[in-house]
Each structure stands twice: as C-alpha cells, then as structure tokens.
Amino acid sequence: MFKPTRDQARQLFFDTWLKYRQEAVLTDMEQITLEVILLHPEYHGILEDAEKYRDKDYLPETGDTNPFLHMGMHIAIKEQLSINQPTGICGRFEQLLQQTKNEHDAAHQVMECLAEMLWQAQRNQTAPDEHIYFDCLDKQLKHAKRS
C-alpha cells in the first residue's frame, strides 16, 4: 500500500492544481484529486500559494480545518466506494445519498464516521475498526430517518 508522507500528499494537491491551471495532462490519480479540489473552491487560494501553505500546521484546538486532510479524506472515500471496501460501504453511502440528495453532503457524513474510526484507532493504538465506522454510519442513517 502506498503511504505518502505529509509533504508528498500535500505536493499532490499543489501539483494537480498547477497542472490543471496550466491545462496539462493529468494522471488518473491527479484526475481524482482534481475532482475533489473542484468541489472545494474555498481551498483554491491555498493551492495557489504552495510556499506559504506547504508546511502550515492546522490545529483543531484553535478551530483550524486542515484542507489537505479534508480533501484527502474525500479521496479515501472515493477509493472505498470504487471497490466497496470495507464491504458494505457502498450500500450505506447510497442510503445517505438518498437522504441527502447531494453526493458531497453524503460524503461529508461518511467523512465524519471515517474520522471517528481513525481517531479511535489512533487513541487506542489499534488498527482501524470497520465496526466503529459502520456503527457511526448506521446511527447517522437512523437519525436522518427520524428527522
């Protein structure tokens, strides 16, 4: 499995944006990355100033949202959906999509649960647990049905 460093992951976003702006040919991975970038115009200014933002730390305790983490999670979700891994993610996503009527909003709901699972794994120093992921998604689906 490819595990890029923070710098490599961020560079993918900067390079993809630059190639897009220059109308250069994109690799398949850059095309997926571009799709996510285009969903987030609020981050375009950041991607145009690599020198300023390449090494910036984003601290949640000060209310910062890490744009690279956010877009990276979108990419991870796209990859999960493309192969239905973990098994069952596609069905839950489809249900969220039916409820939200918006792919981006549904992806953000999945992202909340993905983040919860990863946080739990990091906190407990364990592997990510798909049961935590799916429990969270199932709660979101139940909550949305009651609303």
C-alpha positions as CSV (number, residue, x, y, z in Angstrom):
1,M,0.0,0.0,0.0
2,F,1.3,3.5,-0.9
3,K,1.7,5.6,2.2
4,P,2.8,9.1,1.3
5,T,4.4,11.4,3.7
6,R,2.6,14.6,4.7
7,D,4.8,16.5,2.3
8,Q,4.1,14.1,-0.6
9,A,0.4,14.1,0.0
10,R,0.3,17.9,0.0
11,Q,2.5,18.1,-3.0
12,L,0.0,16.0,-5.0
13,F,-2.6,18.7,-4.3
14,F,-0.3,21.6,-5.3
15,D,1.0,19.8,-8.4
16,T,-2.5,18.8,-9.5
17,W,-3.8,22.3,-9.2
18,L,-0.9,23.7,-11.1
19,K,-1.2,21.2,-13.9
20,Y,-4.9,21.9,-14.1
21,R,-4.3,25.7,-14.3
22,Q,-1.7,25.1,-17.0
23,E,-4.1,22.7,-18.8
24,A,-1.5,19.9,-18.7
25,V,-2.4,16.2,-18.9
26,L,-3.3,14.7,-15.5
27,T,-2.6,11.2,-14.3
28,D,-5.6,9.1,-13.1
29,M,-4.7,9.9,-9.5
30,E,-4.4,13.6,-10.3
31,Q,-7.8,13.5,-12.1
32,I,-9.4,12.1,-8.9
33,T,-7.6,14.7,-6.9
34,L,-8.8,17.4,-9.2
35,E,-12.4,16.3,-8.9
36,V,-12.1,16.8,-5.1
37,I,-10.3,20.1,-5.4
38,L,-13.0,21.5,-7.7
39,L,-15.6,20.7,-5.0
40,H,-13.7,23.0,-2.6
41,P,-13.3,26.4,-4.1
42,E,-12.5,27.7,-0.6
43,Y,-9.1,25.9,-0.8
44,H,-8.1,27.2,-4.3
45,G,-6.2,30.1,-2.8
46,I,-4.2,27.8,-0.6
47,L,-3.3,25.6,-3.5
48,E,-2.0,28.7,-5.4
49,D,0.5,29.5,-2.7
50,A,2.5,26.3,-2.0
51,E,5.3,28.2,-0.4
52,K,3.0,29.6,2.3
53,Y,0.9,26.5,3.0
54,R,3.2,23.5,2.3
55,D,4.4,23.3,5.9
56,K,1.5,25.0,7.7
57,D,0.2,23.2,10.7
58,Y,-3.6,23.2,11.2
59,L,-4.6,22.8,14.8
60,P,-8.2,21.7,15.6
61,E,-8.0,23.2,19.1
62,T,-7.7,26.6,17.5
63,G,-10.6,25.9,15.1
64,D,-8.4,25.2,12.1
65,T,-9.6,22.8,9.4
66,N,-6.8,21.1,7.6
67,P,-7.7,21.4,3.9
68,F,-5.3,18.7,2.9
69,L,-6.7,16.2,5.4
70,H,-10.3,17.2,4.4
71,M,-9.6,16.7,0.6
72,G,-7.5,13.6,1.3
73,M,-10.4,12.0,3.2
74,H,-12.7,12.7,0.2
75,I,-10.2,10.8,-2.0
76,A,-10.1,7.9,0.5
77,I,-13.9,7.7,0.5
78,K,-13.9,7.8,-3.3
79,E,-11.4,4.9,-3.3
80,Q,-13.5,3.0,-0.8
81,L,-16.6,3.4,-2.9
82,S,-14.8,2.4,-6.1
83,I,-14.1,-1.1,-4.6
84,N,-16.8,-1.4,-1.9
85,Q,-14.2,-1.7,0.8
86,P,-14.9,-2.1,3.6
87,T,-17.7,-4.4,2.2
88,G,-21.0,-2.6,2.7
89,I,-19.7,1.0,2.4
90,C,-21.4,1.4,-1.0
91,G,-24.9,0.4,0.3
92,R,-24.6,2.8,3.3
93,F,-23.4,5.6,1.0
94,E,-26.3,5.0,-1.3
95,Q,-28.8,5.3,1.6
96,L,-27.1,8.5,2.8
97,L,-27.2,9.8,-0.8
98,Q,-31.0,9.1,-1.0
99,Q,-31.5,11.0,2.3
100,T,-29.3,14.0,1.5
101,K,-30.0,14.2,-2.3
102,N,-26.4,15.5,-2.6
103,E,-23.2,13.4,-3.2
104,H,-21.0,16.0,-1.5
105,D,-23.2,16.1,1.6
106,A,-23.4,12.3,1.8
107,A,-19.6,12.1,1.5
108,H,-19.2,14.6,4.4
109,Q,-21.4,12.3,6.6
110,V,-19.3,9.4,5.7
111,M,-16.2,11.5,6.4
112,E,-17.4,12.2,10.0
113,C,-17.6,8.5,10.6
114,L,-14.3,7.7,8.9
115,A,-12.7,10.4,11.1
116,E,-14.2,8.9,14.2
117,M,-12.9,5.5,13.3
118,L,-9.4,6.8,12.7
119,W,-9.4,8.9,15.8
120,Q,-10.5,5.8,17.9
121,A,-7.7,3.7,16.3
122,Q,-5.1,6.4,17.0
123,R,-6.3,6.9,20.6
124,N,-6.4,3.2,21.3
125,Q,-3.3,2.4,19.3
126,T,-5.2,-0.2,17.3
127,A,-6.0,-0.9,13.7
128,P,-9.0,0.9,12.3
129,D,-12.2,-1.0,13.1
130,E,-14.8,-1.1,10.5
131,H,-17.5,-1.9,13.1
132,I,-16.9,1.6,14.6
133,Y,-17.2,3.1,11.1
134,F,-20.4,1.2,10.3
135,D,-22.0,1.8,13.7
136,C,-21.5,5.5,13.2
137,L,-22.9,5.4,9.7
138,D,-25.9,3.3,10.8
139,K,-26.6,5.9,13.6
140,Q,-26.5,8.7,11.0
141,L,-28.9,6.8,8.8
142,K,-31.3,6.2,11.7
143,H,-31.1,9.8,12.8
144,A,-31.8,11.1,9.3
145,K,-34.9,8.8,9.0
146,R,-36.3,10.3,12.2
147,S,-35.7,13.9,11.1
